[in-house]
Amino acid sequence: MSSETGDIRRMMERFGRQVTLCLPDNGGESEPFGAFVQPLRYKNKMYLGGVNTRIGFNREGHYLYLGPPEHDLAALPRGAWIAHGNERYTIDRAEMVFFGDEPSHVWAVIRSMVE
């Protein structure tokens, strides 16, 4: 691991939220790890949809996820989600980001789960 990618991982662990990856059908849960989760800023109408629920309209918040490469969201089975406390997020799209030839972090767009 280069010092640059090590620095990125240390920042995620120190300053990120403690999240876990959860697999469908009781596939288990990862140990908590640090990742950055922040709301996407709406610059167009792409993320302005929502869902009608029994108690009213719920805007599904979309978030940017930056996490360590050891937890490759793109390789997870369909139906996996991310948990932080009582919050749960589905994974809409995920990609591994590289620094040279070395995996640096995982970039993803995640969405609040609506029950």
N, C-alpha and C positions, 0 to 999 in steps of 0.2 A: 504494500500500500504506500503510495507516495505521500509526502507530507501535506500536499494540497487536499487530497481526498480524505486524509485523516483529520484535517482541520474541519472539513465540512461535516464529517460524522460526529466529531466532538461538539460542534455547535448545535447540531440537531438534538443530541442527547442532553446538552446543558440547557438550551433555550426553547426546545420544542415541547409540544404536548406529549404526554405519555399515552400512547395509543396501543391497541392490540388488533391483530388480524384474526378474524373469525371465519371458519370454514363452514359451508352448509352441511346439513344432515349430520350434526354432531361430529364434524370432522376435527374439532378441537379449536384451541385458541392459542395464539403465540404468547410469549412472555411480553410484558410491556416494553416499549422502546420509544425513543424520542423522534418526533416528526413535526414538521411545520404544517399547519392547517389554517388557511386564511380565506375569507370570502372572496369570490371573484367579483371584480368591479364591472358593472354592466355597461358596456360601451355600445352594445347593439341589443336587439331583441332576442338574441339567441337563448338566453337563460331566464326569460321572464315568464315562463309557463308555470303551471301549478297543478294541484290535484284537488278535486272536490271530495270532501270527506263527510261523514255523518254530522260533524259539528261545524262545517263550513269550509271555505276555500283555504287551502294551505299552500303557500308558495314554497316550492322545493328549492331550498338554498343550494347553490353550487359553490364548491370550494376548490382551491388549489392545494394539492398535497405535495410536499417534498419530503421524502423519507430515505432511509439508508438503503443501499443496494442489496443488502442481505435479505431484505423483504421485498422481493420482486412482485409487485401487484399484477403485472402483465402475465405472470406465470400461474396465478391462482385460478382455481376452477370457477366457473360461472356461479354466481350466487354468493360469493365470499363478500364480506363487508369489513369495515373498519369501525372500531368502537373506542369511544373516549367517554368514560363515565356512563351517563344515561344516553348519550348521543350515539347514533349509528349512521354510517354513511355507506352507500353503495358505490361501486367503482365504475364510472362511465368509460374512462379511457386511461391507460397507463403506458408509460414508456421508460426504458432505462436510458439514463443520460451518462455519457462518457467524458472523461477528462483524458485526452490522448487515447490510449488503448485500454484504460482502466475504468471500470464502472465507478461513477461518482455518486449518483443518487437516482432515485425514482421520481419522476414527475407524473402527476395524475390529476384528472378532474374527477372529483367525488361529489356526491349529492346526498343531502339529508334524506333519510328513510322516513316515509310517512306510513303510519299503520292505520 
